[in-house]
Amino acid sequence: MVRFTYNALVVFGLTVHWYGVIIACGMALAVGLAAVRERRMGLPRETALDLALLGIPAAIVCARLYYVAFSWQAYADAPIRALYIWEGGMAIYGGIIGGVLAGYFYSRRKKLPFLKLADLAAPSIALGQAIGRWGNFVNQEAYGGIAAQAWQRHFPISVFIQADGQWHYATFFYESAWCLLIVAILLIAEKKRRVHRDGDIFLGYVFLYALERALVEGLRADSLYLGSLRVSQLLSLAALIVCAGLILRRGTKKAAPAAALACAIAMALLLFTGHPLLALIPAAGALVCAWRALSAV
């Protein structure tokens, strides 16, 4: 009556896909983390739950709209298929945008400071991403190009894809690990009181995630494109520039220009060489500068 498969659990004829289970677990743990932090941040009880009830549906809708907008040729002949969300096709950047818009609406409705709500949500978003990316593993998606060298053909460097019988870069794992690192950095910074203004934690999340996505996206085999450029890399570059500008405006003038320069070098190496590994050193420099900028008094 109960049967396990690679990507699903069948119980009395009902198929429960592991992808959905993993995403649901990620959401639950993310809301739990926010619920633990909300009182410490001086926010009303059940703020985290209210944000989740509004933000998660908005994130799902916007993630789908974002994907369809940049893949319109696949839906032009049959636009109704844009509603077939079970066929796959969502983009995390669209989800983040949708969640932020929902959070802003909620802050206005409840007369709560938007930046404090953004700080509440930031580590939870990263935690949800870290867990949710394992749904890509069971679905055999969101992987990179073929691992050309024999020493690369093992996990976690690469993952075996059954569809073509090849080892591909495990880009889903790279992002999952990086997002866990983001959670740790943000929570440690909060605990040690290394951030001093509302919005700093969210700003740190955006900066660190955009930095990772700019690098890892270059390895992906399923990117969305705008012309010949990867949309996620363009959006990541814009986010990095905006973050550096906001850090500078907030008064941490020593570290922000260095962070911006390191980002520019990393992105130039990435865009002009196509090899993310070459961008790791300036990317690490940007990470150090971002930490200094966010923790400066």
Number of C-alpha atoms within 10 A of each C-alpha: 7 10 11 12 10 9 16 18 17 14 12 9 10 11 15 14 17 21 19 14 15 19 18 15 15 24 21 15 15 23 25 14 18 25 20 12 17 20 14 8 13 9 17 10 11 14 20 25 15 13 20 22 13 15 24 17 15 21 25 20 17 23 22 21 20 22 20 22 12 15 16 13 11 12 14 12 9 9 13 9 13 20 13 11 12 6 9 9 15 19 20 17 20 20 24 20 16 23 27 19 16 20 23 19 15 20 18 11 9 11 9 15 15 19 19 20 25 23 25 26 29 24 26 23 23 26 24 24 23 24 22 22 24 22 22 19 21 15 15 16 18 20 25 22 17 20 19 12 8 8 9 16 19 15 13 13 16 24 24 20 18 9 7 8 8 15 24 25 28 29 28 26 23 19 22 20 15 18 25 17 16 24 20 15 18 23 17 13 18 16 10 9 10 20 21 14 13 16 19 25 27 21 24 26 25 20 25 26 19 23 23 19 20 27 26 23 24 21 21 21 16 13 18 21 14 12 7 7 12 18 18 22 25 17 15 24 21 12 19 26 18 16 23 27 16 15 24 18 11 14 13 18 15 14 21 26 19 18 31 22 17 22 26 19 16 26 25 13 19 22 18 8 11 15 15 19 15 14 23 16 13 19 25 16 17 29 19 15 22 25 21 17 27 22 17 15 11
